[in-house]
C-alpha cells in the first residue's frame, strides 16, 4: 500500500516479489476482502481496504509510540527515586551507588536526603521516599528492617599526630588523648563508644559532635582524636586527617528501613543492591 508495486514492497521488506504476491493472496483469502487493484501496472488500495489500511496505520503508530515509551522507561525519563541515608552513608557509599544507577538510567531524577535515625522512621512511614539506609537498628510498627552489612570502626588523628607512626592503634593508646565523639546516649554514638566501654575505660569526650563529618572536622582542626565508622573515611586522602586501623575488632552495622507491604521500584531495588555490594567488605 505504501510502495505501490509488488517489486517496491519486496525491496522495502527485503523479501522476494513472489513471496509478496503469496502474502497478498493469503491475506485477501483470510480476510475475505480485496486489498489491492491493479491500475496501469501498479497496485493501489482497493476501496474496501482503505479503512482497514487507515486502522492498520494507527496500530503501527501505536507500536512505535509504545517502543519510544519503553526506551524512555529504560533511560529513567520522567522517573524519580527518593531515599534517605545517615550522614556517614551519604558521605561516599550512597553517591557511589547513585553514580552506578544513573549510568544505567541517565534520565532518572534522584533525591538523596540526609536524616537522623529519629527522622528516618517518619520519612519512610509517610512515604517521603522509598527507603532509608541507617546505622541504627529500630523496632517500629510499620517499618521493615533488613541488615545490609557492617563496616569497621577506625581511628582518626590530626595530620602529624604522635601516634600516626603506628599502623594499628588501640583504645588504650588514646585513653589519655583529647577524644572527640558522638553522644554515647545516641544509638550511633553508643556503637562508637563501645570499644572504650568494653575495655573498662571511663572516657569523657573533650568535644562532641552530632555527625561523623562534624567529628572529622574537629579532628582536622587538631581538637583531638576520635573513633569513626569506615563509611565516613573511605577516601583515605582526607586533608588534615590520618586514618588508622583500630586494634580492637568493632563494627558499625548498616540497616535498610522500608515501609511494611510497600513494593519498591526497580530503581530503588538496584540502588539498595549497589549499596549492599559496597558494604560487602565488612562483617
Secondary structure as UniProt FT lines:
FT   HELIX           6..13
FT   HELIX           17..31
FT   STRAND          36..39
FT   TURN            40..41
FT   STRAND          42..45
FT   HELIX           47..75
FT   TURN            76..78
FT   STRAND          80..85
FT   HELIX           87..91
FT   HELIX           93..104
FT   TURN            106..107
FT   STRAND          109..114
FT   HELIX           117..125
FT   TURN            126..127
FT   STRAND          131..134
FT   TURN            141..142
FT   STRAND          143..158
FT   TURN            159..160
FT   TURN            162..165
FT   STRAND          168..169
FT   TURN            171..176
FT   STRAND          179..181
FT   TURN            184..185
FT   HELIX           187..198
FT   TURN            199..200
FT   STRAND          207..208
FT   HELIX           212..220
FT   TURN            221..222
FT   STRAND          225..229
FT   HELIX           230..233
FT   TURN            236..237
FT   TURN            239..240
FT   STRAND          241..246
FT   STRAND          251..259
FT   TURN            260..261
FT   HELIX           266..278
FT   TURN            279..281
//
